[in-house]
């Protein structure tokens, strides 16, 4: 019964999530995943909805509203709060040197690691889908590749920079 319900709802959920995602500032796949989770929770507590299609439409719109509220409240991360405490000239010089060493190490990374980390650290806040398209690789391979590239980056960084960046 549950498998049939999920199979029957998949095309509708895909269409509804695609329709609502842009206005919500979300990826359609993220909305779909959130609604699937809500449906599984609903099935566990209340059983199948009486009108699954209507329930699904309402759930997609509710998730889109929640996402819009979250996006409105989120503030972009601009500065390191720990650095705000001590902003003397010495601290600024040390921070600039660490950032310079980090940027130089990112540029020295092998293969497409440099481009991948630059895209991940971009102020444009690119999605995995956008990064994958930009690099010409599959979205599913970004996580493993990112981990491998970060390992390479740690080995290239001076120990004091790597330790500082890992802490915060």
Backbone as a chain_set.jsonl record, in Angstrom:
{"seq": "XXXXXXXXXXXXXXXXXXXXXXXXXXXXXXXXXXXXXXXXXXXXXXXXXXXXXXXXXXXXXXXXXXXXXXXXXXXXXXXXXXXXXXXXXXXXXXXXXXXXXXXXXXXXXXXXXXXXXXXXXXXXXXXXXXXXXXXXXXXXXXXXXXXXXXXXXXXXXXXXXXXXXXXX", "coords": {"N": [[0.825, -1.199, 0.0], [1.867, 1.333, 0.888], [4.073, 1.615, -0.828], [2.761, 1.693, -3.324], [1.32, 4.067, -2.991], [3.396, 5.968, -2.761], [4.589, 5.671, -5.269], [2.48, 6.478, -6.927], [2.221, 9.157, -6.174], [4.616, 10.373, -6.854], [5.017, 11.672, -9.534], [3.235, 13.866, -9.29], [4.22, 15.18, -7.037], [6.752, 15.902, -7.984], [6.046, 17.722, -10.014], [4.622, 19.705, -8.545], [6.561, 20.558, -6.683], [8.503, 21.564, -8.433], [7.08, 23.699, -9.487], [6.74, 25.379, -7.26], [9.268, 25.849, -6.209], [11.073, 27.867, -7.249], [9.924, 30.379, -6.535], [10.073, 30.1, -3.827], [12.719, 30.175, -3.356], [14.245, 27.88, -3.361], [15.626, 24.636, -4.12], [13.991, 22.372, -6.312], [14.325, 19.631, -5.697], [15.009, 19.717, -3.005], [12.641, 20.626, -1.839], [10.988, 18.481, -2.537], [12.205, 16.394, -1.085], [11.754, 17.263, 1.56], [8.956, 17.148, 1.662], [8.517, 14.415, 1.184], [9.574, 13.423, 3.555], [7.794, 14.567, 5.423], [5.482, 13.197, 4.617], [6.162, 10.531, 5.212], [6.398, 10.754, 7.991], [3.753, 11.411, 8.567], [2.457, 9.089, 7.691], [3.451, 7.288, 9.578], [2.336, 8.191, 11.966], [-0.426, 8.883, 11.57], [-1.343, 7.286, 9.536], [-2.206, 6.639, 6.043], [-3.034, 9.623, 4.157], [-6.397, 10.852, 3.723], [-7.137, 12.094, 1.328], [-4.786, 11.869, -0.738], [-3.557, 13.35, -2.889], [-4.457, 16.004, -2.545], [-3.496, 16.445, 0.044], [-0.771, 16.285, -0.481], [-0.347, 18.502, -2.187], [-0.958, 20.604, -0.412], [1.054, 20.155, 1.478], [3.391, 20.632, -0.009], [3.112, 23.371, -0.541], [3.138, 24.352, 2.079], [5.751, 23.657, 2.867], [7.149, 25.229, 1.05], [6.411, 27.791, 1.917], [7.594, 27.73, 4.475], [10.266, 27.546, 3.744], [10.592, 30.001, 2.39], [10.231, 31.779, 4.553], [12.441, 31.083, 6.107], [14.564, 31.719, 4.379], [14.225, 34.474, 4.215], [14.899, 35.243, 6.812], [17.522, 34.427, 7.13], [20.89, 35.463, 7.321], [23.618, 36.472, 5.336], [26.84, 35.028, 5.821], [29.401, 36.98, 6.78], [31.691, 37.844, 8.24], [34.229, 36.583, 10.459], [33.183, 35.858, 13.622], [34.88, 35.517, 15.829], [37.076, 37.004, 15.19], [36.183, 39.588, 15.429], [36.39, 40.341, 18.076], [39.051, 41.015, 18.746], [40.386, 43.329, 16.978], [42.788, 44.564, 16.356], [45.741, 46.041, 14.78], [47.752, 44.076, 14.613], [46.319, 41.663, 14.776], [44.726, 41.907, 12.478], [46.718, 41.834, 10.495], [47.761, 39.235, 10.871], [45.494, 37.702, 10.311], [45.033, 38.425, 7.635], [47.362, 37.346, 6.501], [46.951, 34.594, 6.961], [44.633, 34.164, 5.414], [45.644, 34.816, 2.9], [47.555, 32.773, 2.599], [45.815, 30.606, 2.541], [44.293, 31.136, 0.194], [46.362, 31.02, -1.717], [47.123, 28.345, -1.437], [44.776, 27.062, -2.28], [44.816, 27.74, -4.979], [47.003, 26.257, -5.793], [46.168, 23.666, -5.801], [45.739, 20.326, -7.143], [44.464, 19.224, -10.383], [40.954, 19.527, -10.86], [40.387, 20.453, -8.372], [41.053, 23.014, -7.414], [39.287, 24.71, -8.85], [36.862, 23.639, -7.952], [36.863, 24.129, -5.122], [37.064, 26.919, -5.157], [34.6, 27.522, -6.315], [32.878, 26.485, -4.347], [33.48, 28.187, -2.237], [32.674, 30.585, -3.176], [31.316, 33.896, -3.131], [28.897, 34.028, -4.372], [27.354, 31.973, -3.507], [26.761, 29.374, -4.661], [24.666, 26.631, -5.707], [24.879, 23.023, -5.304], [24.051, 21.877, -7.689], [24.47, 23.958, -9.532], [27.247, 24.254, -9.311], [28.112, 21.722, -10.137], [27.244, 21.776, -12.809], [28.787, 23.897, -13.755], [31.37, 22.84, -13.503], [31.16, 20.593, -15.009], [30.631, 18.008, -14.03], [29.06, 15.209, -12.322], [26.4, 15.832, -10.011], [26.235, 14.168, -7.792], [28.842, 13.366, -7.389], [30.131, 15.464, -6.237], [30.331, 15.714, -3.379], [32.11, 13.543, -2.482], [34.347, 14.313, -4.014], [34.836, 16.873, -3.051], [35.591, 16.25, -0.395], [37.986, 14.861, -0.881], [39.484, 16.903, -2.081], [39.615, 18.778, 0.009], [41.194, 17.364, 1.783], [43.609, 17.324, 0.331], [44.091, 20.081, 0.352], [44.515, 20.564, 3.101], [46.972, 19.288, 3.418], [48.604, 20.954, 1.907], [48.604, 23.382, 3.23], [50.309, 25.563, 5.526], [51.092, 24.357, 8.824], [50.138, 26.02, 10.982], [48.165, 27.574, 9.777], [46.379, 25.651, 8.771], [45.543, 24.479, 11.199], [44.265, 26.663, 12.432], [42.225, 27.278, 10.557], [40.739, 24.923, 10.646], [39.701, 25.022, 13.208], [37.949, 27.185, 13.136]], "CA": [[0.0, 0.0, 0.0], [2.715, 2.522, 0.976], [4.865, 1.702, -2.054], [1.852, 2.142, -4.382], [1.008, 5.474, -2.73], [4.58, 6.755, -3.11], [4.744, 5.611, -6.726], [1.42, 7.28, -7.534], [2.389, 10.576, -5.846], [5.911, 10.879, -7.32], [4.926, 12.691, -10.599], [2.566, 15.056, -8.789], [5.156, 15.88, -6.155], [7.775, 16.493, -8.832], [5.464, 18.892, -10.679], [4.294, 20.73, -7.546], [7.814, 21.097, -6.145], [9.11, 22.371, -9.495], [6.297, 24.925, -9.622], [6.861, 26.225, -6.073], [10.648, 26.005, -5.749], [11.707, 29.134, -7.621], [9.379, 31.456, -5.711], [10.484, 29.87, -2.445], [14.163, 30.298, -3.256], [14.745, 26.55, -3.013], [15.767, 23.662, -5.195], [12.84, 21.457, -6.317], [14.669, 18.373, -5.02], [14.963, 19.959, -1.563], [11.222, 20.634, -1.461], [10.509, 17.097, -2.638], [12.726, 15.624, 0.038], [11.057, 17.692, 2.773], [7.581, 16.641, 1.612], [8.566, 12.963, 1.397], [9.775, 13.226, 4.987], [6.515, 14.859, 6.077], [4.547, 12.115, 4.313], [6.553, 9.358, 6.003], [6.012, 11.032, 9.376], [2.282, 11.331, 8.604], [2.1, 7.673, 7.588], [3.814, 6.616, 10.829], [1.472, 8.61, 13.079], [-1.852, 8.93, 11.25], [-1.685, 6.438, 8.402], [-2.279, 7.367, 4.767], [-4.01, 10.714, 4.11], [-7.667, 10.496, 3.049], [-7.022, 12.593, -0.044], [-3.33, 12.023, -0.849], [-3.147, 14.4, -3.814], [-4.71, 17.286, -1.898], [-2.551, 16.533, 1.164], [0.542, 16.543, -1.044], [-0.309, 19.897, -2.649], [-0.885, 21.455, 0.782], [2.368, 19.953, 2.102], [4.394, 21.336, -0.819], [2.957, 24.809, -0.307], [3.582, 24.626, 3.449], [7.218, 23.611, 2.866], [7.619, 26.401, 0.303], [6.262, 28.937, 2.829], [8.606, 27.599, 5.517], [11.545, 27.873, 3.12], [10.621, 31.459, 2.163], [10.448, 32.431, 5.857], [13.822, 30.813, 6.505], [15.448, 32.488, 3.5], [14.092, 35.879, 4.596], [15.562, 35.476, 8.099], [18.946, 34.091, 7.08], [21.82, 36.535, 6.998], [24.849, 35.903, 4.784], [27.978, 35.014, 6.725], [30.338, 37.935, 6.225], [32.952, 37.936, 8.98], [34.479, 35.611, 11.51], [32.863, 36.526, 14.888], [36.018, 35.469, 16.74], [38.008, 38.062, 14.821], [35.635, 40.883, 15.809], [36.766, 40.662, 19.446], [40.371, 41.645, 18.751], [40.615, 43.799, 15.611], [43.956, 45.437, 16.304], [46.541, 45.908, 13.567], [48.452, 42.791, 14.584], [45.335, 40.628, 14.458], [44.365, 42.081, 11.071], [47.839, 41.374, 9.68], [47.817, 37.776, 10.97], [44.324, 37.169, 9.592], [45.289, 38.613, 6.202], [48.392, 36.379, 6.104], [46.313, 33.267, 6.906], [43.743, 34.132, 4.248], [46.503, 34.803, 1.712], [48.111, 31.413, 2.509], [44.711, 29.733, 2.145], [44.011, 31.385, -1.221], [47.478, 30.497, -2.511], [47.055, 26.881, -1.402], [43.653, 26.658, -3.126], [45.25, 27.871, -6.377], [48.011, 25.236, -6.088], [45.58, 22.329, -5.749], [45.808, 19.609, -8.42], [43.248, 18.912, -11.141], [39.855, 20.489, -10.759], [40.166, 20.799, -6.961], [41.102, 24.467, -7.259], [38.022, 25.282, -9.355], [35.773, 23.173, -7.093], [36.874, 24.863, -3.851], [36.733, 28.315, -5.44], [33.148, 27.591, -6.522], [32.232, 26.267, -3.056], [33.726, 29.351, -1.38], [32.246, 31.78, -3.903], [30.295, 34.714, -2.478], [27.627, 33.845, -5.08], [26.654, 30.907, -2.795], [26.244, 28.484, -5.695], [24.135, 25.337, -5.286], [25.634, 21.885, -5.84], [23.649, 21.701, -9.089], [25.157, 24.973, -10.327], [28.679, 23.936, -9.314], [28.287, 20.542, -10.991], [27.112, 22.232, -14.194], [29.937, 24.746, -14.072], [32.565, 22.009, -13.606], [30.912, 19.503, -15.94], [30.669, 16.717, -13.345], [27.751, 14.881, -11.761], [26.115, 16.428, -8.715], [26.503, 13.166, -6.775], [30.278, 13.189, -7.141], [30.7, 16.661, -5.611], [30.677, 15.472, -1.973], [33.371, 12.809, -2.379], [35.439, 15.099, -4.594], [35.1, 17.952, -2.092], [36.356, 15.669, 0.708], [39.339, 14.585, -1.368], [40.147, 18.189, -2.297], [39.916, 19.377, 1.309], [42.358, 16.632, 2.295], [44.778, 17.867, -0.382], [44.3, 21.446, 0.832], [45.121, 20.484, 4.439], [48.382, 18.922, 3.273], [49.336, 22.074, 1.312], [48.626, 24.544, 4.11], [51.224, 25.535, 6.67], [50.38, 23.792, 9.982], [49.426, 27.017, 11.796], [46.983, 28.005, 9.03], [45.459, 24.516, 8.758], [44.953, 24.336, 12.538], [43.38, 27.802, 12.66], [41.058, 27.137, 9.681], [39.952, 23.786, 11.116], [38.986, 25.434, 14.432], [36.877, 28.131, 13.025]], "C": [[0.866, 1.259, 0.0], [3.514, 2.705, -0.299], [3.989, 2.207, -3.215], [1.532, 3.623, -4.23], [2.194, 6.351, -3.145], [4.789, 6.799, -4.616], [3.707, 6.5, -7.413], [1.638, 8.78, -7.311], [3.661, 11.194, -6.444], [5.765, 11.919, -8.44], [4.267, 13.991, -10.128], [3.51, 15.858, -7.901], [6.239, 16.571, -6.975], [7.259, 17.77, -9.484], [5.193, 20.026, -9.69], [5.569, 21.376, -6.99], [8.51, 21.976, -7.176], [8.392, 23.712, -9.64], [6.526, 25.888, -8.458], [8.294, 26.608, -5.733], [11.23, 27.383, -6.047], [11.223, 30.274, -6.728], [9.815, 31.324, -4.253], [11.986, 30.073, -2.26], [14.815, 28.982, -2.877], [14.942, 25.731, -4.278], [14.541, 22.747, -5.162], [13.124, 20.159, -5.562], [14.633, 18.535, -3.504], [13.517, 19.978, -1.062], [10.652, 19.218, -1.493], [10.948, 16.282, -1.431], [11.994, 15.985, 1.333], [9.626, 17.143, 2.802], [7.555, 15.125, 1.791], [8.728, 12.663, 2.891], [8.482, 13.483, 5.756], [5.506, 13.736, 5.838], [4.882, 10.869, 5.132], [6.203, 9.55, 7.48], [4.502, 10.9, 9.543], [1.827, 9.872, 8.566], [2.364, 6.946, 8.906], [2.854, 6.965, 11.966], [-0.011, 8.472, 12.763], [-2.28, 7.991, 10.134], [-1.774, 7.264, 7.134], [-3.312, 8.499, 4.823], [-5.271, 10.274, 3.351], [-7.636, 10.891, 1.584], [-5.542, 12.876, -0.308], [-2.883, 13.162, -1.766], [-3.326, 15.787, -3.182], [-3.728, 17.494, -0.738], [-1.176, 16.916, 0.632], [0.662, 17.989, -1.515], [-0.179, 20.856, -1.467], [0.492, 21.353, 1.437], [3.46, 20.679, 1.318], [4.307, 22.832, -0.56], [3.409, 25.197, 1.096], [5.112, 24.625, 3.524], [7.794, 24.812, 2.127], [7.513, 27.656, 1.177], [7.339, 28.915, 3.909], [9.98, 27.981, 4.962], [11.663, 29.37, 2.877], [10.887, 32.206, 3.466], [11.901, 32.267, 6.288], [14.784, 31.66, 5.685], [15.405, 33.967, 3.876], [14.874, 36.192, 5.867], [17.056, 35.224, 8.058], [19.762, 35.31, 6.668], [23.076, 35.907, 6.41], [25.983, 36.032, 5.795], [29.074, 35.873, 6.122], [31.693, 37.898, 6.93], [33.038, 36.844, 10.028], [34.21, 36.296, 12.847], [34.036, 36.539, 15.864], [37.005, 36.595, 16.44], [37.497, 39.435, 15.228], [36.09, 41.31, 17.203], [38.078, 41.443, 19.5], [40.704, 42.086, 17.332], [41.784, 44.779, 15.543], [44.755, 45.187, 15.047], [47.274, 44.572, 13.478], [47.51, 41.666, 14.178], [44.923, 40.702, 12.988], [45.473, 41.575, 10.15], [47.941, 39.856, 9.699], [46.673, 37.126, 10.194], [44.538, 37.284, 8.085], [46.332, 37.614, 5.707], [47.808, 34.972, 6.007], [45.419, 33.143, 5.681], [44.543, 34.08, 2.945], [47.088, 33.396, 1.51], [47.038, 30.428, 2.053], [44.393, 29.901, 0.664], [45.11, 30.816, -2.124], [47.447, 28.975, -2.564], [45.921, 26.377, -2.291], [44.066, 26.718, -4.591], [46.283, 26.815, -6.77], [47.434, 23.818, -6.107], [45.606, 21.657, -7.119], [44.442, 19.46, -9.081], [42.183, 19.982, -10.997], [39.545, 20.876, -9.318], [40.145, 22.308, -6.746], [39.782, 25.101, -7.688], [36.855, 24.89, -8.454], [35.728, 23.974, -5.797], [36.586, 26.34, -4.059], [35.227, 28.476, -5.633], [32.405, 27.408, -5.196], [32.364, 27.481, -2.136], [33.254, 30.657, -2.007], [31.209, 32.576, -3.112], [28.933, 34.616, -3.163], [26.786, 32.754, -4.448], [25.959, 29.959, -3.776], [25.701, 27.191, -5.091], [25.015, 24.233, -5.858], [25.303, 21.682, -7.311], [24.383, 22.697, -9.986], [26.655, 24.679, -10.418], [28.951, 22.75, -10.236], [28.203, 20.937, -12.466], [28.306, 23.044, -14.645], [31.198, 23.911, -14.29], [32.4, 20.851, -14.579], [31.04, 18.123, -15.303], [29.296, 16.443, -12.748], [27.616, 15.467, -10.359], [26.454, 15.459, -7.587], [27.98, 12.981, -6.462], [30.9, 14.39, -6.435], [31.135, 16.416, -4.164], [31.979, 14.711, -1.826], [34.564, 13.603, -2.927], [35.825, 16.241, -3.659], [35.948, 17.426, -0.934], [37.804, 15.405, 0.3], [40.12, 15.89, -1.53], [40.496, 18.872, -0.978], [41.093, 18.675, 1.969], [43.64, 17.123, 1.641], [45.114, 19.265, 0.134], [44.964, 21.444, 2.208], [46.61, 20.167, 4.348], [49.218, 20.068, 2.695], [49.504, 23.258, 2.265], [49.727, 24.428, 5.153], [50.455, 25.071, 7.912], [49.585, 24.817, 10.786], [48.156, 27.507, 11.099], [45.947, 26.874, 9.035], [44.78, 24.349, 10.097], [43.958, 25.448, 12.805], [42.099, 27.666, 11.832], [40.167, 25.987, 10.133], [39.146, 24.149, 12.353], [37.842, 26.368, 14.122], [36.778, 28.841, 11.803]], "O": [[0.631, 2.163, -0.802], [3.627, 3.822, -0.805], [4.426, 3.05, -3.999], [1.477, 4.354, -5.219], [2.005, 7.369, -3.812], [5.128, 7.843, -5.172], [4.027, 7.198, -8.375], [1.28, 9.589, -8.168], [3.766, 12.417, -6.529], [6.353, 12.993, -8.312], [4.685, 15.081, -10.517], [3.581, 17.082, -8.01], [6.602, 17.71, -6.684], [7.956, 18.784, -9.505], [5.505, 21.182, -9.974], [5.64, 22.596, -6.845], [9.051, 23.025, -6.827], [9.027, 24.738, -9.885], [6.505, 27.102, -8.658], [8.513, 27.598, -5.036], [11.826, 28.0, -5.163], [12.033, 31.05, -6.221], [9.913, 32.318, -3.534], [12.469, 30.135, -1.13], [15.816, 28.96, -2.161], [14.479, 26.097, -5.358], [14.09, 22.38, -4.077], [12.251, 19.647, -4.861], [14.269, 17.6, -2.791], [13.204, 19.425, -0.008], [9.925, 18.81, -0.588], [10.147, 15.565, -0.83], [11.653, 15.098, 2.116], [9.145, 16.72, 3.853], [6.674, 14.599, 2.471], [8.09, 11.753, 3.42], [8.116, 12.706, 6.637], [4.762, 13.363, 6.745], [3.987, 10.226, 5.682], [5.762, 8.61, 8.141], [4.025, 10.348, 10.535], [0.931, 9.47, 9.307], [1.583, 6.082, 9.304], [2.587, 6.131, 12.831], [-0.777, 7.993, 13.599], [-3.467, 7.91, 9.82], [-1.457, 8.453, 7.14], [-4.352, 8.353, 5.465], [-5.209, 9.433, 2.454], [-8.051, 10.129, 0.71], [-5.09, 14.006, -0.122], [-1.925, 13.867, -1.448], [-2.442, 16.637, -3.281], [-3.193, 18.588, -0.562], [-0.492, 17.761, 1.21], [1.68, 18.634, -1.263], [0.609, 21.802, -1.508], [1.035, 22.356, 1.9], [4.356, 21.276, 1.915], [5.332, 23.488, -0.377], [4.003, 26.259, 1.281], [5.703, 25.491, 4.17], [8.82, 25.356, 2.535], [8.419, 28.489, 1.178], [7.929, 29.947, 4.226], [10.761, 28.657, 5.632], [12.717, 29.955, 3.128], [11.671, 33.155, 3.491], [12.516, 33.214, 6.779], [15.714, 32.252, 6.232], [16.434, 34.641, 3.857], [15.448, 37.273, 5.994], [17.79, 35.765, 8.885], [19.372, 36.076, 5.787], [23.558, 34.902, 6.933], [26.071, 37.017, 6.528], [29.62, 35.538, 5.071], [32.733, 37.919, 6.272], [32.03, 36.261, 10.426], [34.93, 37.232, 13.196], [34.173, 37.479, 16.648], [37.69, 37.08, 17.341], [38.292, 40.365, 15.362], [36.168, 42.504, 17.489], [38.186, 42.428, 20.23], [41.25, 41.3, 16.558], [41.76, 45.721, 14.751], [44.488, 44.23, 14.319], [47.403, 44.003, 12.394], [47.85, 40.824, 13.347], [44.788, 39.671, 12.328], [45.187, 40.952, 9.128], [48.182, 39.244, 8.659], [46.867, 36.124, 9.506], [44.255, 36.343, 7.344], [46.2, 37.088, 4.602], [48.131, 34.233, 5.077], [45.448, 32.126, 4.988], [44.163, 33.384, 2.003], [47.115, 32.888, 0.389], [47.318, 29.52, 1.27], [44.239, 28.909, -0.049], [44.828, 30.21, -3.158], [47.712, 28.381, -3.609], [46.082, 25.372, -2.983], [43.702, 25.836, -5.368], [46.427, 26.506, -7.953], [48.157, 22.867, -6.403], [45.508, 22.332, -8.143], [43.404, 19.557, -8.426], [42.47, 21.179, -11.009], [38.55, 21.554, -9.062], [39.321, 22.822, -5.99], [39.226, 25.932, -6.97], [35.959, 25.698, -8.211], [34.663, 24.452, -5.409], [35.929, 26.96, -3.223], [34.642, 29.453, -5.167], [31.415, 28.093, -4.943], [31.463, 27.767, -1.348], [33.423, 31.723, -1.415], [30.321, 31.991, -2.491], [27.927, 35.062, -2.612], [25.616, 32.604, -4.802], [24.744, 29.768, -3.729], [26.216, 26.71, -4.081], [25.799, 24.467, -6.778], [26.186, 21.348, -8.1], [24.862, 22.337, -11.061], [27.259, 24.836, -11.479], [29.901, 22.769, -11.019], [29.007, 20.48, -13.278], [28.782, 22.902, -15.771], [32.009, 24.23, -15.161], [33.379, 20.196, -14.938], [31.497, 17.179, -15.945], [28.46, 17.343, -12.674], [28.595, 15.582, -9.622], [26.916, 15.887, -6.529], [28.331, 12.494, -5.388], [32.075, 14.346, -6.07], [32.208, 16.869, -3.765], [32.878, 15.169, -1.12], [35.657, 13.56, -2.363], [37.007, 16.541, -3.495], [36.914, 18.073, -0.531], [38.732, 15.696, 1.055], [41.291, 15.964, -1.154], [41.56, 19.48, -0.86], [41.901, 19.315, 2.641], [44.648, 17.318, 2.319], [46.284, 19.595, 0.33], [45.875, 22.234, 2.457], [47.414, 20.71, 5.105], [50.417, 20.148, 2.963], [50.439, 24.046, 2.121], [50.043, 23.33, 5.612], [49.267, 25.37, 8.034], [48.475, 24.523, 11.23], [47.172, 27.822, 11.768], [44.765, 27.12, 9.277], [43.575, 24.104, 10.152], [42.891, 25.188, 13.361], [41.006, 27.909, 12.343], [38.946, 26.078, 10.01], [38.036, 23.65, 12.54], [36.829, 26.328, 14.821], [35.881, 29.669, 11.641]]}, "num_chains": 1, "name": "protein.A"}
